[in-house]
Amino acid sequence: MSSVAQERLESLSQRFQTDRLHHGLLFRGDNLLFLEKSAKQLYGEILKIGEETTDHPDLFHLRPTGKARIITVEKTRALMTDLYRSGHQGNKKVAIIHEADRMRKEAANAFLKTLEEPPSGTFLFLLTTRPYSMLPTIRSRTLLVRLEESSSEKENQELVNWLNNYTNWIELLLDRQKLKQDRVSPVFMAYGLVESLTALIKSTADEITKEALSNLTKELEDKEKDAYESGLRRGVRSHMLKEISDNTRTFITQNERTSADLDRNGQKLARVISKLEKMTGLLEVNLKEDSALEDFFLSSLRIWSAK
């Protein structure tokens, strides 16, 4: 955990100890699993449970369900009912709303009243990687807590190797002399990058999902499990696409020797990043992954190789 994230959690702990902790906390970050682990550190202190324990009669979870990963109004209302009952082992209760941005309007409105006036001793932890997809009325009634991993925690050597191949591909596309000699290889390289990135997303997501599910003491319903696995995969993909974006910017800005090169390739960079951001948004609404990646890389090929 980064020092900044740890400091923020310690600050929240101090607020709890002095009865100043806000009842509604919106944990925001790029990695859903990291948010869950961070939230556990705080709710463990509130409910007085050990690090190895993840279940407690006064700990409640609200999760998306199904392939569409929706938090339904029915499950939201059921959670509200549970929260208004007396605590089992004390006067504190904690509810974790996983992927809170997956609440539809009806569920969000049902949740809003409890968020405004929760039962005494109740804390509501909302976890999200996309806070601005939530209702503004919910965001405004919570304390935003931004939590990011340290770079060492996120390093993936296979991704580092893939990014090296990716920047080598861009370098080739920007070399006019090499392109004149061989216009076919860059196309095959583009398809190779798509195939290897898709495989890397899957293998990384499979590994993370296996570990995450093994750490759950309470088995998820089938529809909750489908949504959880899908959410973790999307998180892995979003992280890798962000790394591609950052890596592309760094490569172009640090490798141009003249202002003319930087100006010309800077314009290309802006178009590629715009294409990447558009693709990332479309993937969030279930655009087919391999088709989207193929379109991005072929578009990038045309942009980088243009005069």
ABEGO torsion letter per residue (X at the ends): XBAAAAAAAAAAAAAAAAGABBABBBBBBABAAAAAAAAAAAAAAAAGBBAABABBAABBBBBBBEAAGBBBAAAAAAAAAAAABBBAAEABBBBBBBGAAABBAAAAAAAAAAAABBBBGBBBBBBBABAAABBAAAAAABBBBBBBBBAAAABBAAAAAAAAAAAAAAAAAABAAAAAABAAAAAAAAAAAAAAAAAAAAAAAAAAAAAAAAABABBBBAAAAAAAAAAAAAAAAAAAAAAAAAAAAAAAAAABABAAAAAAAAAAAAAAAAAAAAAAAAAAAGBBAAAAAAAAAAAAAAAAABX
